[in-house]
Amino acid sequence: MATKQKSKRRAPKLMIRKGDTVMVIAGDDKGKTGEVLEVIPSKMRAVVDGVNIVKKHTKATQEQEGGIFEMPAAVDLSNLALIDPKSGEPTRVGRRQQDDGTWVRYSKKSGNII
């Protein structure tokens, strides 16, 4: 009897990276901007500084003090738009190959390389 192999799904190429400045385009924090602290490709989410702030209750340990801390939680990537560094406006992102063979991200609104 033949066994069925699992297909390995490859995660899509993400257009938002750590260190990018993004704007929230949907949800409770709509209109806020911040820097991407972490990208979680498996869940298609990103942690953005100053956006989606939640309270975390921590018990005191020998290393740290206990209490209630505020920290940013992950936001779905579909709710984020990259801020074009040159124009300062939110834009969609595309990928194109340059003449030397390297891939670059570019702003679909202005055409500038990001």
LUMNUVEX-38556 format. One record per residue (C-alpha): residue number from 1; residue in one letter; x negated, y, z. Coordinates in pm, 1 decimal, m for minus. Example, Ala and Ser with C-alpha at 12.3 -4.5 7.8 and 13.67 -1.06 7.14 Angstrom:
2
ATOM  sevo  fikol         u         v         w
ATOM     1      A   m1230.0    m450.0     780.0
ATOM     2      S   m1367.0    m106.0     714.0
***
This chain:
114
ATOM  sevo  fikol         u         v         w
ATOM     1      M       0.0       0.0       0.0
ATOM     2      A    m143.6     335.5    m101.8
ATOM     3      T    m180.1     601.2     164.3
ATOM     4      K     m73.1     953.5      97.1
ATOM     5      Q    m342.5    1216.2     147.6
ATOM     6      K    m266.2    1542.8     315.0
ATOM     7      S    m311.7    1841.5      90.5
ATOM     8      K    m544.5    2100.3     234.7
ATOM     9      R    m385.1    2440.8     204.7
ATOM    10      R    m624.6    2725.2     170.0
ATOM    11      A    m544.1    3047.9     349.0
ATOM    12      P    m479.8    3338.5     111.9
ATOM    13      K    m747.8    3606.0      69.4
ATOM    14      L    m662.2    3878.7     317.7
ATOM    15      M    m679.1    4240.9     211.2
ATOM    16      I    m715.5    4375.8     565.8
ATOM    17      R   m1042.3    4322.3     752.1
ATOM    18      K   m1184.9    4394.9    1095.3
ATOM    19      G   m1282.5    4761.2    1123.2
ATOM    20      D   m1026.9    4890.3     869.6
ATOM    21      T    m794.4    5175.5     960.0
ATOM    22      V    m432.1    5074.1     907.8
ATOM    23      M     m84.4    5221.9     948.0
ATOM    24      V     215.8    5029.2    1078.2
ATOM    25      I     492.0    5044.2     815.7
ATOM    26      A     762.3    4843.1     996.5
ATOM    27      G     869.6    4762.5    1351.4
ATOM    28      D     876.3    4945.3    1683.3
ATOM    29      D     539.2    5113.9    1626.2
ATOM    30      K     619.9    5235.4    1273.9
ATOM    31      G     401.7    5530.6    1174.3
ATOM    32      K     120.0    5462.1    1422.6
ATOM    33      T    m235.5    5420.6    1296.6
ATOM    34      G    m529.7    5238.1    1446.4
ATOM    35      E    m842.5    5035.8    1382.3
ATOM    36      V    m820.7    4660.0    1327.5
ATOM    37      L    m993.9    4486.0    1619.9
ATOM    38      E    m935.3    4126.1    1508.9
ATOM    39      V    m777.0    3940.0    1217.4
ATOM    40      I    m616.7    3597.9    1269.3
ATOM    41      P    m593.6    3439.5     920.0
ATOM    42      S    m426.2    3116.7    1032.9
ATOM    43      K    m130.7    3311.2    1174.2
ATOM    44      M    m142.9    3599.1     919.5
ATOM    45      R    m167.2    3850.6    1203.6
ATOM    46      A    m402.2    4126.9    1317.7
ATOM    47      V    m472.3    4303.7    1646.6
ATOM    48      V    m471.8    4682.2    1601.6
ATOM    49      D    m605.7    4927.4    1861.2
ATOM    50      G    m324.8    5127.6    2023.0
ATOM    51      V     m42.1    4939.0    1849.1
ATOM    52      N     202.2    4682.1    1995.3
ATOM    53      I      84.4    4736.1    2353.0
ATOM    54      V     195.1    4463.0    2596.7
ATOM    55      K     143.9    4420.7    2970.8
ATOM    56      K     m58.7    4122.0    3086.0
ATOM    57      H     m35.3    4010.7    3447.7
ATOM    58      T    m363.3    3863.8    3569.8
ATOM    59      K    m450.0    3681.6    3886.2
ATOM    60      A    m765.0    3792.8    4066.2
ATOM    61      T   m1073.3    3574.4    4020.7
ATOM    62      Q   m1431.1    3603.0    4140.8
ATOM    63      E   m1527.0    3778.7    3816.4
ATOM    64      Q   m1238.0    4023.0    3778.9
ATOM    65      E    m980.7    4211.1    3976.2
ATOM    66      G    m616.0    4112.6    3944.9
ATOM    67      G    m331.7    4336.1    3837.5
ATOM    68      I    m126.9    4443.6    3539.7
ATOM    69      F    m329.3    4536.0    3232.7
ATOM    70      E    m211.9    4687.5    2906.0
ATOM    71      M    m357.3    4536.7    2589.7
ATOM    72      P    m272.2    4532.0    2219.0
ATOM    73      A     m93.7    4222.2    2086.6
ATOM    74      A    m109.5    4085.2    1731.8
ATOM    75      V     100.5    4239.2    1452.2
ATOM    76      D     205.8    4060.4    1134.1
ATOM    77      L      m7.7    4160.0     835.2
ATOM    78      S     302.1    4232.4     627.0
ATOM    79      N     380.0    4522.5     862.8
ATOM    80      L      42.9    4692.4     802.9
ATOM    81      A     m81.0    4915.0     521.4
ATOM    82      L    m446.8    5001.6     473.5
ATOM    83      I    m536.3    5371.0     495.6
ATOM    84      D    m737.3    5487.4     193.1
ATOM    85      P   m1059.5    5636.8     339.1
ATOM    86      K   m1081.6    5908.2      71.7
ATOM    87      S    m719.7    6028.4      54.4
ATOM    88      G    m607.3    5933.6     406.5
ATOM    89      E    m278.0    5786.8     282.0
ATOM    90      P    m146.5    5430.9     323.1
ATOM    91      T    m196.9    5221.7      11.6
ATOM    92      R    m170.3    4870.2    m121.6
ATOM    93      V    m497.1    4689.7    m184.2
ATOM    94      G    m617.5    4506.8    m492.6
ATOM    95      R    m930.8    4307.8    m574.4
ATOM    96      R   m1135.8    4338.1    m888.1
ATOM    97      Q   m1470.1    4213.1   m1008.9
ATOM    98      Q   m1740.0    4464.7   m1089.8
ATOM    99      D   m1984.0    4438.2   m1378.9
ATOM   100      D   m2251.4    4283.1   m1155.3
ATOM   101      G   m2012.1    4004.4   m1048.2
ATOM   102      T   m1930.6    4126.3    m696.5
ATOM   103      W   m1570.7    4149.9    m583.1
ATOM   104      V   m1451.2    4478.3    m430.6
ATOM   105      R   m1128.0    4599.4    m276.9
ATOM   106      Y    m964.9    4903.9    m433.1
ATOM   107      S    m672.2    5133.8    m357.6
ATOM   108      K    m380.3    5067.3    m591.8
ATOM   109      K    m254.5    5421.3    m533.6
ATOM   110      S    m571.0    5613.4    m625.3
ATOM   111      G    m795.0    5348.4    m782.1
ATOM   112      N   m1081.9    5429.6    m541.2
ATOM   113      I   m1307.0    5149.1    m420.2
ATOM   114      I   m1258.6    5084.5     m49.4
***
